[in-house]
Amino acid sequence: MKVHNRPNQVTAFAVTAPGLEPLCAAELRGLEIRPTVDEGGVIWNGPIESIARANLWLRTASRVLVRVSEFRATAFYELELQAKRIAWDRFVAAGSSVEFRVTCRKSKLYHSDAVAQRFARTVERRVPGVRIAKAKAADDDDEATDSSDHQLFVVRFLHDVCTVSVDSSGALLHRRGYRQQIAKAPLRETLAAAALLGAGWSGDVPLVDPMCGSGTIPIEAACLARLIAPGRDRGFAFLRWPEFNQQVWIKLLDDARAGELPSSPVEIVGADRDAGAIDAARANAARAGVTDDVEFNVQPISALTPAEPPGLVVSNPPYGVRVGESDELRNLYAQLGNVIRRQRPGWTLALLSADRRLEQQTRLAFEERFQTRNGGIPVRLVTAPPPSSPSP
């Protein structure tokens, strides 16, 4: 892969949860960026401004990395020579803190701490007053990889080829800033958005989540319907880069806010039988600025009433991953199927599901849209086309 080291040009990689790469690629195309899908994310080449647009607008990505160097090294002297050629001062300001996260696989240089030390020494010589944070070992989409206080560099050795990337996001992108109160089994904002986009929803038909928990799916739906940029109210690592033009970011923000709709063009409803979850959902909606766009109700699935025009019922129901738990959920899924057929004929049902046997309890014909993981649990988004008529 060609790595751009010219001013204002970058090679970027948007990291996604497995299975979400095509959705992220579609988002990037909507931003007039030409991506290539790769395992674990999406790659593109472009101006540095494209990094700002991606961080501001991507709803399904975990973070955006910029590739700064790629080289082969089988000895530390080779590594040190290549490290000196990296333009660290493009991304690290004087006096800032830097963190290296290194993984080494199937390579002669296999000691990750020793590799990190070589890079750290090079940066210290190149950038005045830089501080090196203690290295951590974690996956890119793990909460432990959040790096809002340090400039993170991700270094990967594979078959003696070293790839060095700089994180442009800082805190992981699912951290929109509104979700401070959560219910049981919280759903990440990125996966909630992926469920909406994977179901083909774009704010053009009504939506209801009958098991909304702390409201992540309805809130993401309201932001999507109103064209609210998911990154408009948070900071990013690239804003600290010496070469980044702050006026570019100011214009992007101004344009994003100018394009927002004043209210959702369709009805969005979130419901849950847990009153505490609904309290949390309302508080989260207020922080997201969509209080008037989502109706939250304390009610069971059985209270779902008929509504027109047809729309989307979407939810992240309990998975029943513990032994014996799935048996208790059969009635819940069966009830959901019955209510959809009786009360919402013509509506599409979309579920994030971890158990095909539970899906079958709905007696609806599901189609798989994507497979991914939620909190380490394999799940898939499935959609059922609207029943032709209510069951007697």
WOVEN-V602545 format. One record per residue. D_CENTER is the distance of its C-alpha to the mean C-alpha in whole Angstrom. Layout:
# WOVEN-V602545
d_center->D_CENTER
d_center->D_CENTER
This chain:
# WOVEN-V602545
d_center->25
d_center->26
d_center->25
d_center->25
d_center->27
d_center->29
d_center->28
d_center->26
d_center->24
d_center->21
d_center->20
d_center->16
d_center->14
d_center->10
d_center->9
d_center->7
d_center->7
d_center->11
d_center->12
d_center->9
d_center->11
d_center->13
d_center->11
d_center->9
d_center->13
d_center->14
d_center->12
d_center->13
d_center->17
d_center->16
d_center->16
d_center->19
d_center->18
d_center->19
d_center->17
d_center->18
d_center->16
d_center->16
d_center->16
d_center->12
d_center->11
d_center->13
d_center->16
d_center->18
d_center->21
d_center->21
d_center->22
d_center->21
d_center->20
d_center->17
d_center->15
d_center->16
d_center->15
d_center->12
d_center->10
d_center->12
d_center->11
d_center->8
d_center->6
d_center->4
d_center->4
d_center->4
d_center->7
d_center->10
d_center->14
d_center->17
d_center->20
d_center->23
d_center->25
d_center->26
d_center->29
d_center->32
d_center->33
d_center->35
d_center->37
d_center->36
d_center->38
d_center->36
d_center->33
d_center->35
d_center->36
d_center->33
d_center->31
d_center->34
d_center->33
d_center->29
d_center->29
d_center->27
d_center->29
d_center->26
d_center->23
d_center->25
d_center->27
d_center->31
d_center->31
d_center->27
d_center->25
d_center->24
d_center->22
d_center->22
d_center->20
d_center->22
d_center->23
d_center->26
d_center->26
d_center->30
d_center->31
d_center->34
d_center->32
d_center->31
d_center->31
d_center->27
d_center->29
d_center->32
d_center->29
d_center->27
d_center->31
d_center->32
d_center->29
d_center->29
d_center->33
d_center->33
d_center->30
d_center->33
d_center->35
d_center->34
d_center->32
d_center->34
d_center->34
d_center->30
d_center->29
d_center->28
d_center->25
d_center->26
d_center->24
d_center->21
d_center->20
d_center->17
d_center->14
d_center->12
d_center->9
d_center->11
d_center->12
d_center->15
d_center->14
d_center->13
d_center->16
d_center->16
d_center->20
d_center->20
d_center->20
d_center->18
d_center->20
d_center->18
d_center->22
d_center->22
d_center->25
d_center->26
d_center->29
d_center->30
d_center->28
d_center->26
d_center->23
d_center->22
d_center->19
d_center->18
d_center->15
d_center->14
d_center->12
d_center->13
d_center->11
d_center->8
d_center->6
d_center->5
d_center->8
d_center->10
d_center->13
d_center->14
d_center->14
d_center->17
d_center->18
d_center->17
d_center->19
d_center->20
d_center->17
d_center->14
d_center->11
d_center->7
d_center->6
d_center->3
d_center->6
d_center->9
d_center->8
d_center->8
d_center->11
d_center->12
d_center->12
d_center->13
d_center->16
d_center->17
d_center->17
d_center->17
d_center->19
d_center->22
d_center->23
d_center->23
d_center->21
d_center->21
d_center->20
d_center->23
d_center->21
d_center->18
d_center->19
d_center->17
d_center->16
d_center->12
d_center->13
d_center->16
d_center->14
d_center->11
d_center->14
d_center->17
d_center->14
d_center->14
d_center->18
d_center->19
d_center->17
d_center->15
d_center->13
d_center->10
d_center->11
d_center->15
d_center->16
d_center->14
d_center->16
d_center->15
d_center->16
d_center->18
d_center->20
d_center->22
d_center->23
d_center->27
d_center->26
d_center->24
d_center->25
d_center->24
d_center->26
d_center->23
d_center->21
d_center->23
d_center->24
d_center->20
d_center->20
d_center->23
d_center->22
d_center->19
d_center->21
d_center->24
d_center->22
d_center->21
d_center->23
d_center->25
d_center->24
d_center->22
d_center->24
d_center->24
d_center->24
d_center->21
d_center->22
d_center->21
d_center->24
d_center->24
d_center->27
d_center->26
d_center->27
d_center->26
d_center->22
d_center->23
d_center->24
d_center->21
d_center->19
d_center->22
d_center->21
d_center->18
d_center->18
d_center->21
d_center->19
d_center->16
d_center->20
d_center->20
d_center->22
d_center->25
d_center->22
d_center->22
d_center->24
d_center->24
d_center->27
d_center->28
d_center->29
d_center->29
d_center->28
d_center->32
d_center->32
d_center->30
d_center->32
d_center->33
d_center->31
d_center->32
d_center->30
d_center->28
d_center->24
d_center->21
d_center->21
d_center->18
d_center->17
d_center->16
d_center->19
d_center->21
d_center->21
d_center->24
d_center->23
d_center->26
d_center->30
d_center->31
d_center->29
d_center->28
d_center->31
d_center->31
d_center->28
d_center->30
d_center->32
d_center->28
d_center->27
d_center->31
d_center->31
d_center->28
d_center->29
d_center->32
d_center->31
d_center->29
d_center->32
d_center->34
d_center->33
d_center->30
d_center->32
d_center->30
d_center->27
d_center->24
d_center->22
d_center->19
d_center->18
d_center->15
d_center->18
d_center->19
d_center->23
d_center->25
d_center->28
d_center->26
d_center->25
d_center->29
d_center->30
d_center->29
d_center->31
d_center->29
d_center->28
d_center->24
d_center->23
d_center->20
d_center->17
d_center->15
d_center->15
d_center->12
d_center->12
d_center->11
d_center->13
d_center->15
d_center->16
d_center->16
d_center->15
d_center->16
d_center->15
d_center->19
d_center->21
d_center->24
d_center->26
d_center->28
d_center->32
d_center->35
d_center->36
d_center->36
d_center->38
d_center->41
